[in-house]
Amino acid sequence: MAGAFSLVLPILIILPAVLIYFACAGHYEWVRFEQGESLINYESNYRNSDMFVLNSVYVRVKNSHDDANIHTWLLTKKNEDSETSRPLVIMSHGLGGQKDMGLLPYAEKFAMNDYAVLMIDYRYFGLSTNSAKTKFRNLIDPWNHVEDIKTVLNAVIHDGVLGGAVDVNNIVLWGTSFAGGHMLRVAHQNPIPNIKAVISQVPHLDGKAASLRALKARGPVGFLRVMALAVTDIVITQLNKFALLLGVDVNLPSIYVKIIGTGKDSAYMVIHPTELDQYFAKHPTHYLGGWQNRAPARTLAYMSLYSPVEDIPHITVPVLFITATQDTLCPPESVRAAAQIAQRGTLLEIDSTHFDIYQGEKFNHISDEMVRFMTENINVRK
C-alpha cells in the first residue's frame, strides 16, 4: 500500500501543475527591447548635463549557483574636485522595480548635496544579466536581492570598483518598499563601520502579515489561484533543472503573473485602480532591458518567509523610517512599530499612498528630510 501511494503521490502533485501550465503558459514570448538604445539615451542625456555625470558600472556575481552581472549607475556632480571623495549612497528599488523607475530624482537630490550615488538593478532586471542557465526575466527573489546588494557593497569597499572619488568609509544604505526591507537586512548582516546610516522608505517588513493582507485583498478564490500558479511555476523550475541534469535543455517557459494589478488580477501587488496611475507616473517611456509588468509566479509561494522586521533590533546605526499614512501595501502601523524597536530609529510620516511619494511636493519634503538625516550622521566634506 505504501509503495502504491508513493507512486501515486507525485502524479497527484504534478498532474494539476501540468494542467495549470498548459492553461496559462505558452501564449506569449518574453519580448526584450534593445538594451543598448535605452542605455545610450540615458547616458547621453547626462553627458549633455551641466550638473551631473552618470556612468555605468558592472559588478560580477560569481557563486556556486549563479553567474551574472549586476548593472549599476554611479551619479555624481559634474566638475567636482577629483582629489575629494564623497560619501556614498547605495540605492535599490522595490518589488519588481528598476533604477529607471523613479530613483534618479532622489539620486540627483543627493548628488547636489555632495554625495556620490550608486543605483542597483538586481539580477534578471534592467541591464543586469541572468544566470547563464536561465532564460526568464524579472525574477522577484528577496534573498537574491539581498545577496546582490551585499555583492555590490563588497565590490565597492574591497575591490575599489568606483575608484577614489567615493568615500567607501561613509556609506548610507537607501531602499524603498521591498528594498526598504532589504537594506535593513543588509545592515544587520553586515555590521561594518563603513555603513553609517540606513534610509527605509515605505518598507516591506513582515512577510506573514503581507500574505494575510494579500489573502484579504484577493479573496479566498483569488488567493488559491495565485498559489496554484506559484506552485506550478516551482514544479516547472524543478523539471527544467532535472532535465539539465540529464543533459536535456527542455526550457519550459515560466508561469508569469502581473507585478502589479487590481481587483481579480493575479499579481504580486493588488492595489486600488486609482493607485495604478501613481505607480506608472514615475516610469520612463522606454525601460532598461525591456521591463514588462510581469514576473515568474514562484516566489508568491514563499513570500511569507521573508520578514526583515526580525533584523531591526540588531541594527546599530541610525535608521530613518518613512511611512505613508494611506499605505495599504506597507501599512503605517507596521512602520511605526519598527521605528520603536530600532536601537536608533527615526520616523517620518507623510499623508500619502504608497506610490504618491515619488513626485511633487511630497517628494520634495521627503528628500529634504533624507538629506538632513544623512548630513546629521555623516560628515560631508565641502
N, C-alpha and C positions, 0 to 999 in steps of 0.2 A: 504493500500500500504506500509506504513512504517513498519507494522508488518511483512509483507511478506519479505521485504528487510532485516529486522533484522534476519530472519531465513535463508535467502539465503547467507548473507554475511559470516557467519562462514564457510559455505560449500565452498565458493569460496576461502577462505584462507586455509582451512585445506586440501581440496582435492588435490591441486597441491603439498602441502607438503608431503602428503601420497604417491603420485606417485613418487616424487623425492626420498623419503625414501626407498621405495621398489626397486628403480633402483640402489641405491647407498649403502645401508646398508645390513648387514647380510651375506656378502661374506667372512668375516674373523672374527676370535676371537682375542681379545687382549691377547697376549701371554706375561706372566710375567716370567722372569728368576728368579732363586732362589736368593733372596735378600742377604741372609747370606753369600753366597760364595763370591760375589763381595766385600762386606764389609770386610770380613776376609782377602782377598787378599790385599786390600789397607792398612789396619791397620797392617798386618804382615810385609809388605814391610817397613813401617816406624818404626816398632818395631825393625827391624834389622839395622836401620839407626844410624850412629854415630852423626848425626847433628840435627834431628828433632824428635818431638813427635806428633803423630796425635791421637786425641781422639774424639769419637762420643758424642754429646750432643743433647738430645731431648728436645724440648720446646713445651709445650702443648698449643693448640689453643682451647679456650672454649668461645663461644659466643652464641647468640640467634639462629643462623642459621647454625653453623658448630661445629664440634668436631673432631679434628685431631691432629697429632703430626708433628712438623717441625724438620727434621733431619739436624743437623749442624756438621761440623768438626771444631775442635779447633787445630790449628797448632802452635807449639812453638818450640824454640830452646831447644836442649837437655842440661841437666846438668846446667840449669840456677839456680841461687841463689833463693831458694824458698821464701826468705824474700823480694825479689824485684818484684814489679808488673810492667807489661809492658803496654804501650798504646795499644789500641785495634783497629784493622781494621776489619770492618764488610763488607763482600763481598757478592754480589749476581750476578747471570748471566743474560744473555739477553733472548730474546724471545724464549721460548721452550727449554732453556738451563739448564744444571745441573752443579753442582760444579765439577764433574769429567770431564768436557769438557773444560779444559784449564785454570781453576782458580789456580790449585796447583803451577805452576811455579811462578805466581805472589805472592802467599802466601809464598812460600819458600824465595823469594827475600825479602819480608817484614820481615819475621821471622829472617833472617840472619842479619837484621838491627835493631834488638831489639824491634820488635813488636810482639804481640800476634795476631793471625788472625783467625777470625770466618767466615766460609763459609756456606751459607744458601742454602737449596733446598726448593722451595715453596711447599705448599700443592699440592698433585697429581703428584709430580715429585720425581725421585730418591727413597730414602728410607723414605721420608716424606709420611704421610698417607693421605687417603681420609677422607672426612666426612663419618660417618657410614652409611649415607643414599644413597651414590653414589658409583657406580662401575666403572665409566670411569676413564681414566688416562690422564695426560698431559694437564690439563685444563689451557689454557692461559687466565688469567684474571688479568689485571694490578691493579685493585682495590684490589683484594685479595692479590696480590703480595706485594703491599704496606702495607696492613694490617699485612702480615706475617713478614715483616721487622720490623714494629713497635712492634709486639708481642715479637720478639727476643730482640729488643732493651730494651723493658721494663723488660724482664726477666733477662737480663744482668745487668741492672742498679739497679733494685729494688728487684729482687729475688735472686741475687748472684749466678746464675747457673754456673758461671765459676770459682767461688772461688776467693781466694785472690791473685792469680798470675797475675790477669788482673787489670789494672788501668782503672776503668769504668768512671773516670772523664776526660779521654783523649781518645776520640773515633773519628776515621775517617770513614766516610761512603764511600764505593767504589762500583761503579756499571758500567757495560759495556753494551752498546747497549740499549736494552729495560730497563735494570736496571740502566743504566746511568740516565734515566729519573726518575725511581722510587726513587733513592737516593736524587734527587733534591726535589721531593715532600715530602719525609720524613723529610728532613732538614727544609723545610718551615713549615710543620705541627707540628714539634717537636722542637721549638726554645729553646732547653735546653742547659745549659752551658757545659754539658758533651760532646756534639758534637763540635769538634774543626775545622773540615775541611771536604770537600767533593771532591772526585775524580769521574769525569763523563767522561767515555771513549766512544767515538763514540756514543753519546746518541741519543735515540729517544726523540724528543721534541714536535712535533706538529702532532696530530692525523689527522687533516683535510688535511694538506699538504701531509702526508704519504698516505692517501687514494687517493688523486689526482694522486700521483706518481704510486700507485698500479693500478689505472684505466688506466693510460698510458701504463704501463708495460704489463698488461693483455689484453688490448683492451676491447671494449665495451662488446663483447660476453663473454669473459673470466670473466670480472668483474661481469656481471649479473649471470653467472654460480655460482661463489663463494658466491654471495649474496643469491642466491636461496638455496644453501646448508646450509648457515648460518641460514637463516630464518627457514628452515626445522628442523635444529638441535634445534633451540629455541622452536619450536612447540612440538617436541618430549620431550624436557625437561619439558615443562609445562604439557604435557599429563601424564608423569611419576609422577609429583608432584600431579596432580589432582587425579590420581589413588590411590596414597598413602593416600590421604585424605579420600578416600572411603574404605580404608583398603585393597586395592589390589596392589600387587607389580608386575606390568606388566614388568618393567625393559626393555623397548625398548632400544636397543643399540644406542649410539650416532652416528651422521654422522661425520666421521673423514676426514680431508684434510691433506695434507703434511704440515709440519712446514716450510720446505724449498724446493724449486723446481725451475725449469727453464721453459722458453717458455710457453707452454699451460697448465702447471701443475696447478691444483687448490691447492694453497699453501698460507700460511701466508706471506712468503718472496719469491719473484721471483727474481732470480739473473741470471747473465750470466753463462753459463756452466763452464767456466774456474774457477769461484769462488767456485764451489762445492768442488773441491779438497782442497782448502784453508779452507773451513768450516769444513770438516771432518778430516783434518790433526791434529786438536787439540783434537780429540775424542779418548776415550780409546777403547781397543779391546772388553771389556765387560763393559756394562753400569750398574751403580747402578740402581736397580729396573727394569731392562729390558727396558730401553728407546727405543722408536721407533720414526721414523721420521713421526709422525702424531699427530694431536691434534683435539679435538672437534671443529667443524666449527663455533659455535655460536658467539664467540667473534668478528669474522670478521664483523658482522653486526653493531657493535658499537665501533669499534676501533677508529673511527674518533673523539669520545668524550673525548679521553684521551690525554691531551696536557700538559705535565709538564713544558713547556716553561712559562706557566702562573705563576708558582711558583718562578721562578728565581729572579725577582726583590725584593722578600721578604726575601731572604736568607741572613743572616748577617755574616755568616762565610766564610772564603776563599774557593773558588771553582776552581779546576783545570779542565778545559775542554780540552779533547784530540780529535782532528778530523783527519780523513784520507782524503787526498785531492782527492782521486779517489773513494770515498764512494758514492754509488748510493742509499743505503738504508737510511742513515742518512747524508744528504749532508753537505759538509763543510760550505757552506754559512749560513746554519741554526745554526751551532755550533758557527761560528764567531759572528753572531748576538746575540746569547745567552751570550757569554762572554762579549759583550759590555753592555748588560742591567743588568748584575750581579753587585751587590754592590762591590764585591771584587773578580772579575773574573780574571783568568789567562788562556791564550790559548796556547796550544802546537799543532802544525801542523806536520803531518807525511805524506810523499809521499807514500801512500799505499791505498789498497782497504779496505773494511770493515773488512774482515776476515784474512787479511795478517799481522795483527799486533801482533798476539799471539805467534809468534815464531821468532827465528833467531835474526839478528842484530836490527830489528825494535823493537822487544820485549825488547831487552837489553837496547836500548836507552830510550824507554818509561818508563820502570820500574825504571831505574836510575833517570829519571826526577820525577817520582812519589815519590820515597824515598826522593829526595831533597826537594820537595814541603812539604811533611809531616814533615820532620825534621825542616823546617823553621817555621812550625805552631804548633808543639808540642815539648815540652821539654823532649826529650828522655834521661832517666837516665841511664848512663853507669854503 
